[in-house]
Amino acid sequence: MPGTPGAPGAPEIPRTPGAVVIGAGPGIGRSVACRFAREGLPVALVARTAGTLAGVADAVSRFGVPVVSLTADSADETALRAALDAAVGEFGLPEVVVYNAALVRPDAPGQLSARAQLDAWAVNVVGALTAAAHLLPGMARRGSGSFLVTGGMPEPKPQYVSLSLGKAGLRTLVTLLDQEYGPSGVHVAGVTVDGPVAPGTAFDPDGIAEHYWRLHTQPREQWQREVLHRGPA
């Protein structure tokens, strides 16, 4: 029928670019998703399990914005790219992408096998690179947007070897992506959290989430590449 969405010759329904949050768990991921939803942005949530997504989606939907929940392991390149394609199909090329996925566990030097170290690296670093490679070229062609990552371990700790290595790699990745896409108008930055995240503390995820919004809305001449959170935002 003429005018039916999706029918040949039908007018295209405008989509509002929004936020994509990868690693949309109950801590920082949920708070960041809600912070962008509060500003009216549609939100695409990506996490490994439907159970994790359900609670976060419920919190985000209370702000009255469209929400889509997508299951994908950030270490699975095929699944992550498919989820990002689904997010773009739903809301268009995002205004902001947040990579919050991480494998957080204590391990001393030599405690983990090489395979386990590689698995941690895949989540902590390679997933962010996959997401960036999939979305940032289009955002650069458009000339706008933000790619923000959740960092940590500003000083490496021998009781957290895989996480220390991963966060150092992620910090380097931010620098590389900023060099590649920053000149085209994409703000690439990290929020480094120097402590255990817990509600009602100096590391309350709602307070930490404010850094992501500020980075996303910074004028270009004031862009920061990294924000260090050591206390209340």
WONOR-V971220 format. One record per helix or strand of 2 or more residues. SS is the DSSP state (H for helix, E for strand). FROM is the first residue (numbers start at 0). TO is the last residue. Records with the same first field share a line. If there is no record, write none. Layout:
# WONOR-V971220
SS: FROM-TO + FROM-TO
This chain:
# WONOR-V971220
E: 18-21 + 42-46 + 66-70 + 95-98 + 145-151 + 186-192 + 225-228
H: 27-37 + 49-60 + 76-90 + 113-141 + 160-183 + 204-216 + 219-221
